[in-house]
Amino acid sequence: MKSRATYAAAIIAVLVTTTLALHAQWVAVARAVSGRIQQMQQKNANGPGGYDVATVVIEAPAQKVYETAIQRLQAHSAQVKVIEQNDKKREVAFTNGTQTASLQANSLGDKLTQLVVAATLDPAEPSATSLVVKSIQNVCIELKVECTLESD
């Protein structure tokens, strides 16, 4: 009976150790890309439609990143207007009058957040790239985190 309990304890210990090691590796990879703003844009060849998305991993809690984004939007209420806000999902939609974007702060760990900003594209309107990337850069500046836009 003791050998069964010992065997079960050993298996549990191996599983827990493996899980912790994998999580630690994943967090290390996320931290390695921290601060690198990646941006992607797709235009519809047949007319209206498409998207512009930018994302960055920030070493800060998701709630703090979200609250900072909300504060930045409120501080610039003359230039941007909040359209919709979901504090539970840490999502906010905003517009500058001609372009509309949404921002989401996703927790990757206790002090690691993926910030995603997306906007729809309309060929008749100016590119939303500056609105999307600038939103991320403003949050990074406020959090005192260095974020740089990756180029090809």
N, CA, C and O atoms as a DFTB+ gen file, in Angstrom:
608 C
 N C O
     1  1       0.815      -1.188       0.000
     2  2       0.000       0.000       0.000
     3  2       0.870       1.267       0.000
     4  3       0.559       2.249      -0.675
     5  1       1.968       1.222       0.775
     6  2       2.862       2.373       0.834
     7  2       3.498       2.635      -0.531
     8  3       3.688       3.787      -0.921
     9  1       3.823       1.566      -1.250
    10  2       4.457       1.747      -2.550
    11  2       3.499       2.406      -3.542
    12  3       3.933       3.181      -4.394
    13  1       2.218       2.111      -3.441
    14  2       1.225       2.754      -4.296
    15  2       1.117       4.238      -3.997
    16  3       1.068       5.055      -4.916
    17  1       1.081       4.589      -2.743
    18  2       1.002       5.989      -2.330
    19  2       2.267       6.733      -2.742
    20  3       2.202       7.872      -3.204
    21  1       3.413       6.089      -2.576
    22  2       4.681       6.695      -2.966
    23  2       4.719       6.905      -4.473
    24  3       5.148       7.956      -4.949
    25  1       4.266       5.899      -5.223
    26  2       4.236       5.972      -6.678
    27  2       3.305       7.105      -7.129
    28  3       3.668       7.876      -8.018
    29  1       2.132       7.217      -6.541
    30  2       1.173       8.271      -6.880
    31  2       1.744       9.654      -6.549
    32  3       1.585      10.596      -7.325
    33  1       2.398       9.770      -5.410
    34  2       3.004      11.047      -5.012
    35  2       4.107      11.445      -5.986
    36  3       4.252      12.619      -6.326
    37  1       4.877      10.468      -6.428
    38  2       5.960      10.742      -7.377
    39  2       5.405      11.229      -8.712
    40  3       5.938      12.165      -9.308
    41  1       4.330      10.588      -9.181
    42  2       3.706      11.012     -10.444
    43  2       3.165      12.426     -10.327
    44  3       3.352      13.243     -11.229
    45  1       2.501      12.715      -9.227
    46  2       1.959      14.061      -9.012
    47  2       3.086      15.084      -8.961
    48  3       2.962      16.164      -9.538
    49  1       4.168      14.768      -8.291
    50  2       5.312      15.683      -8.200
    51  2       5.902      15.957      -9.579
    52  3       6.232      17.100      -9.895
    53  1       6.037      14.920     -10.402
    54  2       6.574      15.088     -11.757
    55  2       5.641      15.964     -12.593
    56  3       6.107      16.849     -13.310
    57  1       4.335      15.728     -12.509
    58  2       3.369      16.523     -13.271
    59  2       3.381      17.988     -12.854
    60  3       3.363      18.878     -13.704
    61  1       3.413      18.238     -11.560
    62  2       3.446      19.619     -11.062
    63  2       4.731      20.310     -11.499
    64  3       4.697      21.455     -11.949
    65  1       5.853      19.631     -11.371
    66  2       7.148      20.209     -11.764
    67  2       7.164      20.513     -13.258
    68  3       7.621      21.581     -13.667
    69  1       6.672      19.591     -14.070
    70  2       6.634      19.798     -15.516
    71  2       5.735      20.975     -15.875
    72  3       6.100      21.800     -16.713
    73  1       4.576      21.057     -15.256
    74  2       3.645      22.155     -15.519
    75  2       4.270      23.496     -15.150
    76  3       4.164      24.460     -15.909
    77  1       4.911      23.564     -14.006
    78  2       5.560      24.806     -13.574
    79  2       6.691      25.192     -14.515
    80  3       6.867      26.371     -14.822
    81  1       7.447      24.224     -14.970
    82  2       8.561      24.501     -15.883
    83  2       8.040      25.019     -17.221
    84  3       8.597      25.965     -17.777
    85  1       6.982      24.410     -17.739
    86  2       6.402      24.873     -18.998
    87  2       5.841      26.279     -18.861
    88  3       6.019      27.110     -19.752
    89  1       5.164      26.552     -17.748
    90  2       4.630      27.893     -17.521
    91  2       5.763      28.911     -17.442
    92  3       5.662      29.998     -18.011
    93  1       6.825      28.569     -16.751
    94  2       7.967      29.469     -16.622
    95  2       8.592      29.753     -17.985
    96  3       8.994      30.886     -18.250
    97  1       8.681      28.754     -18.848
    98  2       9.239      28.959     -20.186
    99  2       8.338      29.873     -21.007
   100  3       8.826      30.747     -21.724
   101  1       7.026      29.675     -20.905
   102  2       6.080      30.492     -21.645
   103  2       6.177      31.952     -21.206
   104  3       6.182      32.858     -22.040
   105  1       6.253      32.173     -19.904
   106  2       6.381      33.541     -19.372
   107  2       7.701      34.159     -19.831
   108  3       7.748      35.344     -20.163
   109  1       8.763      33.374     -19.852
   110  2      10.068      33.880     -20.307
   111  2       9.991      34.314     -21.766
   112  3      10.553      35.346     -22.130
   113  1       9.311      33.550     -22.597
   114  2       9.152      33.917     -24.009
   115  2       8.345      35.206     -24.123
   116  3       8.708      36.096     -24.893
   117  1       7.264      35.315     -23.371
   118  2       6.438      36.527     -23.407
   119  2       7.244      37.745     -22.971
   120  3       7.116      38.820     -23.558
   121  1       8.066      37.581     -21.954
   122  2       8.886      38.709     -21.490
   123  2       9.947      39.083     -22.526
   124  3      10.332      40.247     -22.634
   125  1      10.414      38.101     -23.281
   126  2      11.428      38.370     -24.306
   127  2      10.874      39.264     -25.414
   128  3      11.626      40.032     -26.014
   129  1       9.587      39.180     -25.691
   130  2       8.987      40.021     -26.730
   131  2       8.313      41.259     -26.141
   132  3       7.709      42.045     -26.870
   133  1       8.414      41.429     -24.854
   134  2       7.792      42.556     -24.169
   135  2       8.257      43.881     -24.769
   136  3       9.447      44.095     -25.001
   137  1       7.292      44.761     -25.014
   138  2       7.611      46.093     -25.500
   139  2       7.708      46.211     -27.009
   140  3       7.898      47.312     -27.526
   141  1       7.582      45.114     -27.723
   142  2       7.654      45.161     -29.191
   143  2       6.245      45.259     -29.757
   144  3       5.458      44.317     -29.666
   145  1       5.940      46.402     -30.338
   146  2       4.628      46.612     -30.935
   147  2       4.626      45.958     -32.317
   148  3       5.446      46.283     -33.176
   149  1       3.704      45.045     -32.508
   150  2       3.559      44.399     -33.805
   151  2       2.238      44.840     -34.400
   152  3       1.218      44.892     -33.711
   153  1       2.263      45.158     -35.684
   154  2       1.093      45.714     -36.331
   155  2       0.797      44.947     -37.608
   156  3       1.712      44.542     -38.325
   157  1      -0.486      44.749     -37.890
   158  2      -0.902      44.038     -39.092
   159  2      -2.109      44.764     -39.680
   160  3      -2.991      45.226     -38.957
   161  1      -2.125      44.850     -41.011
   162  2      -3.210      45.545     -41.692
   163  2      -3.658      44.712     -42.886
   164  3      -2.835      44.125     -43.588
   165  1      -4.952      44.667     -43.107
   166  2      -5.499      43.950     -44.265
   167  2      -6.572      44.814     -44.895
   168  3      -7.543      45.187     -44.236
   169  1      -6.400      45.137     -46.177
   170  2      -7.408      45.908     -46.899
   171  2      -8.168      44.980     -47.830
   172  3      -7.598      44.046     -48.394
   173  1      -9.441      45.242     -47.986
   174  2     -10.270      44.465     -48.895
   175  2     -10.014      44.955     -50.312
   176  3     -10.177      46.143     -50.588
   177  1      -9.622      44.077     -51.201
   178  2      -9.314      44.442     -52.578
   179  2     -10.563      44.846     -53.358
   180  3     -10.461      45.532     -54.375
   181  1     -11.738      44.426     -52.890
   182  2     -12.981      44.688     -53.616
   183  2     -13.766      45.872     -53.074
   184  3     -14.950      46.014     -53.379
   185  1     -13.139      46.716     -52.284
   186  2     -13.860      47.872     -51.767
   187  2     -13.739      48.017     -50.273
   188  3     -12.670      47.777     -49.711
   189  1     -14.843      48.417     -49.600
   190  2     -14.765      48.690     -48.167
   191  2     -14.502      47.434     -47.340
   192  3     -14.806      46.316     -47.755
   193  1     -13.947      47.647     -46.197
   194  2     -13.666      46.542     -45.278
   195  2     -12.179      46.364     -45.073
   196  3     -11.359      46.907     -45.814
   197  1     -11.854      45.606     -44.072
   198  2     -10.468      45.363     -43.717
   199  2     -10.251      45.704     -42.261
   200  3     -11.181      46.097     -41.556
   201  1      -9.022      45.553     -41.817
   202  2      -8.718      45.803     -40.411
   203  2      -7.290      46.286     -40.240
   204  3      -6.445      46.118     -41.119
   205  1      -7.046      46.876     -39.109
   206  2      -5.724      47.319     -38.692
   207  2      -5.597      46.919     -37.227
   208  3      -6.393      47.360     -36.398
   209  1      -4.619      46.100     -36.897
   210  2      -4.447      45.585     -35.543
   211  2      -3.012      45.814     -35.088
   212  3      -2.069      45.622     -35.855
   213  1      -2.859      46.223     -33.842
   214  2      -1.531      46.339     -33.225
   215  2      -1.599      45.659     -31.868
   216  3      -2.620      45.714     -31.182
   217  1      -0.500      45.019     -31.490
   218  2      -0.457      44.318     -30.206
   219  2       0.921      44.482     -29.581
   220  3       1.923      44.645     -30.277
   221  1       0.948      44.437     -28.260
   222  2       2.204      44.523     -27.525
   223  2       2.040      43.774     -26.208
   224  3       0.958      43.759     -25.621
   225  1       3.117      43.157     -25.752
   226  2       3.139      42.529     -24.430
   227  2       3.808      43.524     -23.489
   228  3       4.900      44.019     -23.767
   229  1       3.138      43.812     -22.365
   230  2       3.629      44.804     -21.400
   231  2       3.810      44.132     -20.049
   232  3       2.946      43.379     -19.598
   233  1       4.938      44.408     -19.408
   234  2       5.185      43.862     -18.069
   235  2       4.497      44.728     -17.027
   236  3       5.111      45.588     -16.396
   237  1       3.196      44.474     -16.863
   238  2       2.362      45.173     -15.884
   239  2       1.061      44.378     -15.769
   240  3       0.674      43.692     -16.715
   241  1       0.385      44.463     -14.626
   242  2      -0.896      43.757     -14.474
   243  2      -1.943      44.270     -15.473
   244  3      -1.988      45.463     -15.770
   245  1      -2.776      43.372     -15.984
   246  2      -3.779      43.730     -16.991
   247  2      -4.718      44.830     -16.508
   248  3      -5.060      45.730     -17.276
   249  1      -5.135      44.769     -15.258
   250  2      -6.050      45.789     -14.746
   251  2      -5.395      47.167     -14.763
   252  3      -6.048      48.161     -15.081
   253  1      -4.126      47.229     -14.427
   254  2      -3.415      48.513     -14.439
   255  2      -3.272      49.037     -15.872
   256  3      -3.431      50.234     -16.115
   257  1      -2.977      48.155     -16.804
   258  2      -2.854      48.548     -18.211
   259  2      -4.199      49.088     -18.704
   260  3      -4.252      50.131     -19.355
   261  1      -5.281      48.376     -18.391
   262  2      -6.617      48.801     -18.809
   263  2      -6.980      50.149     -18.191
   264  3      -7.452      51.048     -18.886
   265  1      -6.762      50.285     -16.891
   266  2      -7.086      51.548     -16.216
   267  2      -6.276      52.705     -16.796
   268  3      -6.789      53.817     -16.928
   269  1      -5.024      52.449     -17.139
   270  2      -4.188      53.479     -17.746
   271  2      -4.734      53.876     -19.112
   272  3      -4.769      55.060     -19.449
   273  1      -5.159      52.894     -19.897
   274  2      -5.738      53.188     -21.209
   275  2      -6.996      54.047     -21.061
   276  3      -7.185      55.004     -21.813
   277  1      -7.849      53.713     -20.104
   278  2      -9.078      54.481     -19.862
   279  2      -8.724      55.909     -19.449
   280  3      -9.322      56.865     -19.943
   281  1      -7.756      56.056     -18.548
   282  2      -7.333      57.387     -18.105
   283  2      -6.804      58.212     -19.269
   284  3      -7.085      59.407     -19.362
   285  1      -6.033      57.576     -20.164
   286  2      -5.486      58.290     -21.332
   287  2      -6.622      58.740     -22.253
   288  3      -6.598      59.855     -22.775
   289  1      -7.601      57.882     -22.449
   290  2      -8.736      58.261     -23.300
   291  2      -9.512      59.416     -22.682
   292  3      -9.911      60.345     -23.384
   293  1      -9.727      59.361     -21.364
   294  2     -10.454      60.435     -20.677
   295  2      -9.663      61.737     -20.717
   296  3     -10.245      62.814     -20.851
   297  1      -8.354      61.648     -20.603
   298  2      -7.512      62.852     -20.635
   299  2      -7.524      63.516     -22.009
   300  3      -7.249      64.710     -22.128
   301  1      -7.839      62.747     -23.038
   302  2      -7.873      63.286     -24.401
   303  2      -9.289      63.272     -24.965
   304  3      -9.500      63.007     -26.148
   305  1     -10.254      63.563     -24.098
   306  2     -11.658      63.513     -24.502
   307  2     -12.007      64.537     -25.583
   308  3     -13.036      64.403     -26.245
   309  1     -11.176      65.542     -25.770
   310  2     -11.420      66.510     -26.843
   311  2     -11.094      65.888     -28.206
   312  3     -11.674      66.276     -29.219
   313  1     -10.166      64.926     -28.230
   314  2      -9.764      64.287     -29.494
   315  2     -10.437      62.935     -29.725
   316  3     -10.710      62.572     -30.869
   317  1     -10.706      62.192     -28.662
   318  2     -11.323      60.860     -28.797
   319  2     -12.504      60.731     -27.846
   320  3     -12.525      61.304     -26.757
   321  1     -13.478      59.961     -28.294
   322  2     -14.685      59.742     -27.495
   323  2     -14.834      58.247     -27.244
   324  3     -14.713      57.443     -28.169
   325  1     -15.098      57.874     -25.991
   326  2     -15.354      56.476     -25.657
   327  2     -16.771      56.145     -26.099
   328  3     -17.723      56.833     -25.730
   329  1     -16.907      55.083     -26.895
   330  2     -18.205      54.659     -27.423
   331  2     -18.811      53.578     -26.546
   332  3     -20.007      53.594     -26.253
   333  1     -17.969      52.636     -26.130
   334  2     -18.421      51.494     -25.347
   335  2     -17.301      51.070     -24.416
   336  3     -16.126      51.129     -24.778
   337  1     -17.667      50.645     -23.222
   338  2     -16.668      50.243     -22.227
   339  2     -17.173      49.029     -21.457
   340  3     -18.296      49.028     -20.953
   341  1     -16.330      47.986     -21.366
   342  2     -16.671      46.780     -20.625
   343  2     -15.517      46.502     -19.663
   344  3     -14.520      45.885     -20.037
   345  1     -15.665      46.966     -18.417
   346  2     -14.596      46.830     -17.430
   347  2     -14.302      45.374     -17.089
   348  3     -13.157      45.020     -16.804
   349  1     -15.333      44.527     -17.116
   350  2     -15.135      43.115     -16.767
   351  2     -14.217      42.427     -17.783
   352  3     -13.344      41.643     -17.410
   353  1     -14.424      42.727     -19.068
   354  2     -13.588      42.135     -20.120
   355  2     -12.343      42.976     -20.403
   356  3     -11.491      42.579     -21.197
   357  1     -12.239      44.127     -19.758
   358  2     -11.156      45.083     -19.978
   359  2     -11.086      45.474     -21.464
   360  3     -10.028      45.417     -22.090
   361  1     -12.237      45.869     -22.000
   362  2     -12.360      46.297     -23.391
   363  2     -12.964      47.684     -23.454
   364  3     -13.817      48.039     -22.641
   365  1     -12.515      48.471     -24.429
   366  2     -13.093      49.793     -24.643
   367  2     -13.039      50.105     -26.143
   368  3     -12.041      49.835     -26.811
   369  1     -14.129      50.677     -26.655
   370  2     -14.191      51.130     -28.044
   371  2     -14.180      52.649     -28.021
   372  3     -14.800      53.273     -27.160
   373  1     -13.466      53.240     -28.982
   374  2     -13.352      54.697     -29.009
   375  2     -13.241      55.180     -30.448
   376  3     -12.956      54.402     -31.359
   377  1     -13.473      56.479     -30.639
   378  2     -13.402      57.069     -31.971
   379  2     -12.782      58.461     -31.900
   380  3     -12.867      59.152     -30.885
   381  1     -12.162      58.847     -33.001
   382  2     -11.659      60.216     -33.107
   383  2     -12.545      61.028     -34.051
   384  3     -12.172      62.121     -34.478
   385  1     -13.703      60.494     -34.368
   386  2     -14.651      61.179     -35.240
   387  2     -14.698      60.582     -36.635
   388  3     -15.762      60.543     -37.254
   389  1     -13.574      60.123     -37.135
   390  2     -13.547      59.508     -38.459
   391  2     -13.152      58.037     -38.397
   392  3     -13.546      57.249     -39.256
   393  1     -12.383      57.672     -37.396
   394  2     -11.934      56.290     -37.240
   395  2     -12.411      55.748     -35.903
   396  3     -12.498      56.478     -34.915
   397  1     -12.718      54.451     -35.886
   398  2     -13.154      53.793     -34.661
   399  2     -12.214      52.645     -34.372
   400  3     -11.807      51.922     -35.282
   401  1     -11.863      52.474     -33.094
   402  2     -10.957      51.393     -32.688
   403  2     -11.450      50.790     -31.380
   404  3     -12.231      51.399     -30.649
   405  1     -10.978      49.589     -31.106
   406  2     -11.261      48.910     -29.842
   407  2      -9.951      48.479     -29.223
   408  3      -9.002      48.129     -29.925
   409  1      -9.906      48.506     -27.907
   410  2      -8.705      48.150     -27.153
   411  2      -9.085      47.086     -26.147
   412  3     -10.157      47.148     -25.546
   413  1      -8.205      46.101     -25.957
   414  2      -8.438      45.051     -24.968
   415  2      -7.134      44.730     -24.263
   416  3      -6.095      44.585     -24.908
   417  1      -7.182      44.617     -22.931
   418  2      -6.022      44.236     -22.118
   419  2      -6.238      42.816     -21.614
   420  3      -7.127      42.572     -20.798
   421  1      -5.422      41.875     -22.103
   422  2      -5.548      40.460     -21.753
   423  2      -4.432      40.041     -20.808
   424  3      -3.255      40.257     -21.096
   425  1      -4.797      39.449     -19.695
   426  2      -3.818      39.000     -18.713
   427  2      -3.106      37.745     -19.213
   428  3      -3.749      36.773     -19.612
   429  1      -1.769      37.777     -19.189
   430  2      -0.954      36.613     -19.528
   431  2      -0.291      36.041     -18.283
   432  3       0.381      35.012     -18.350
   433  1      -0.477      36.693     -17.170
   434  2       0.110      36.297     -15.899
   435  2      -0.116      37.423     -14.908
   436  3      -0.779      38.410     -15.226
   437  1       0.431      37.281     -13.709
   438  2       0.221      38.299     -12.670
   439  2       0.669      39.684     -13.105
   440  3      -0.030      40.667     -12.855
   441  1       1.806      39.773     -13.742
   442  2       2.353      41.073     -14.135
   443  2       2.739      41.090     -15.606
   444  3       3.761      41.661     -15.986
   445  1       1.913      40.461     -16.426
   446  2       2.192      40.385     -17.857
   447  2       0.872      40.519     -18.612
   448  3      -0.080      39.786     -18.344
   449  1       0.821      41.456     -19.555
   450  2      -0.415      41.770     -20.260
   451  2      -0.179      41.874     -21.756
   452  3       0.831      42.416     -22.205
   453  1      -1.122      41.350     -22.514
   454  2      -1.128      41.571     -23.953
   455  2      -2.153      42.665     -24.218
   456  3      -3.331      42.504     -23.899
   457  1      -1.717      43.761     -24.792
   458  2      -2.604      44.860     -25.141
   459  2      -2.850      44.789     -26.645
   460  3      -1.907      44.800     -27.436
   461  1      -4.117      44.717     -27.033
   462  2      -4.502      44.615     -28.439
   463  2      -5.385      45.814     -28.780
   464  3      -6.323      46.132     -28.049
   465  1      -5.075      46.475     -29.897
   466  2      -5.905      47.568     -30.394
   467  2      -6.228      47.244     -31.850
   468  3      -5.330      46.962     -32.644
   469  1      -7.512      47.286     -32.195
   470  2      -7.936      46.962     -33.557
   471  2      -8.891      48.027     -34.077
   472  3      -9.685      48.598     -33.329
   473  1      -8.792      48.279     -35.381
   474  2      -9.672      49.242     -36.034
   475  2     -10.109      48.678     -37.380
   476  3      -9.368      47.938     -38.027
   477  1     -11.304      49.033     -37.784
   478  2     -11.749      48.651     -39.119
   479  2     -11.195      49.652     -40.121
   480  3     -10.961      50.816     -39.796
   481  1     -10.990      49.183     -41.334
   482  2     -10.471      50.053     -42.387
   483  2     -11.569      50.355     -43.391
   484  3     -12.366      49.485     -43.745
   485  1     -11.596      51.579     -43.837
   486  2     -12.491      51.998     -44.900
   487  2     -11.622      52.738     -45.909
   488  3     -10.996      53.739     -45.560
   489  1     -11.569      52.263     -47.164
   490  2     -10.704      52.899     -48.151
   491  2     -10.995      54.392     -48.342
   492  3     -10.116      55.148     -48.756
   493  1     -12.210      54.810     -48.047
   494  2     -12.566      56.224     -48.203
   495  2     -12.032      57.082     -47.062
   496  3     -12.004      58.308     -47.173
   497  1     -11.609      56.454     -45.967
   498  2     -11.117      57.180     -44.792
   499  2      -9.596      57.062     -44.704
   500  3      -9.004      56.167     -45.307
   501  1      -8.960      57.973     -43.947
   502  2      -7.516      57.855     -43.738
   503  2      -7.177      56.573     -42.970
   504  3      -8.017      56.027     -42.254
   505  1      -5.959      56.110     -43.124
   506  2      -5.522      54.890     -42.444
   507  2      -5.664      55.034     -40.936
   508  3      -5.390      56.091     -40.367
   509  1      -6.101      53.942     -40.296
   510  2      -6.266      53.933     -38.845
   511  2      -4.968      53.560     -38.131
   512  3      -4.939      53.502     -36.902
   513  1      -3.905      53.309     -38.877
   514  2      -2.648      52.850     -38.282
   515  2      -2.151      53.795     -37.203
   516  3      -1.757      53.348     -36.126
   517  1      -2.163      55.085     -37.472
   518  2      -1.646      56.026     -36.481
   519  2      -2.498      55.997     -35.208
   520  3      -1.959      56.091     -34.105
   521  1      -3.816      55.870     -35.349
   522  2      -4.703      55.813     -34.177
   523  2      -4.425      54.557     -33.356
   524  3      -4.360      54.618     -32.129
   525  1      -4.261      53.426     -34.027
   526  2      -4.048      52.142     -33.361
   527  2      -2.695      52.110     -32.654
   528  3      -2.626      51.794     -31.466
   529  1      -1.633      52.432     -33.366
   530  2      -0.285      52.384     -32.791
   531  2      -0.112      53.464     -31.729
   532  3       0.493      53.212     -30.686
   533  1      -0.627      54.647     -31.976
   534  2      -0.503      55.744     -31.010
   535  2      -1.197      55.395     -29.701
   536  3      -0.722      55.772     -28.630
   537  1      -2.318      54.679     -29.774
   538  2      -3.034      54.267     -28.558
   539  2      -2.138      53.398     -27.683
   540  3      -2.078      53.580     -26.467
   541  1      -1.450      52.461     -28.308
   542  2      -0.542      51.584     -27.563
   543  2       0.638      52.375     -27.019
   544  3       1.012      52.209     -25.858
   545  1       1.223      53.225     -27.838
   546  2       2.376      54.012     -27.392
   547  2       2.010      54.910     -26.213
   548  3       2.816      55.072     -25.296
   549  1       0.826      55.489     -26.215
   550  2       0.393      56.344     -25.101
   551  2       0.297      55.565     -23.796
   552  3       0.703      56.059     -22.744
   553  1      -0.238      54.350     -23.860
   554  2      -0.334      53.512     -22.658
   555  2       1.070      53.155     -22.162
   556  3       1.337      53.206     -20.961
   557  1       1.958      52.795     -23.078
   558  2       3.335      52.452     -22.698
   559  2       4.033      53.628     -22.017
   560  3       4.706      53.458     -21.000
   561  1       3.868      54.810     -22.584
   562  2       4.496      56.004     -22.006
   563  2       3.989      56.243     -20.590
   564  3       4.769      56.507     -19.675
   565  1       2.680      56.148     -20.422
   566  2       2.075      56.384     -19.105
   567  2       2.551      55.362     -18.067
   568  3       2.729      55.698     -16.897
   569  1       2.754      54.119     -18.502
   570  2       3.213      53.052     -17.601
   571  2       4.728      53.054     -17.436
   572  3       5.282      52.257     -16.679
   573  1       5.400      53.972     -18.162
   574  2       6.872      54.060     -18.126
   575  2       7.508      52.744     -18.589
   576  3       8.462      52.246     -17.992
   577  1       6.947      52.204     -19.671
   578  2       7.434      50.975     -20.286
   579  2       7.884      51.328     -21.696
   580  3       7.163      52.004     -22.430
   581  1       9.061      50.879     -22.072
   582  2       9.554      51.167     -23.414
   583  2       8.880      50.243     -24.414
   584  3       8.954      49.021     -24.291
   585  1       8.225      50.833     -25.403
   586  2       7.572      50.073     -26.467
   587  2       8.019      50.653     -27.805
   588  3       8.008      51.867     -28.010
   589  1       8.409      49.767     -28.703
   590  2       8.868      50.220     -30.025
   591  2       8.117      49.466     -31.104
   592  3       7.828      48.277     -30.972
   593  1       7.809      50.179     -32.168
   594  2       7.114      49.598     -33.308
   595  2       8.095      48.807     -34.137
   596  3       9.100      49.340     -34.606
   597  1       7.799      47.519     -34.319
   598  2       8.668      46.668     -35.135
   599  2       8.434      46.988     -36.598
   600  3       7.298      47.177     -37.034
   601  1       9.517      47.046     -37.346
   602  2       9.403      47.248     -38.788
   603  2       9.969      46.023     -39.486
   604  3      10.762      45.270     -38.920
   605  1       9.547      45.843     -40.717
   606  2       9.976      44.658     -41.476
   607  2      11.457      44.626     -41.717
   608  3      11.961      43.692     -42.341
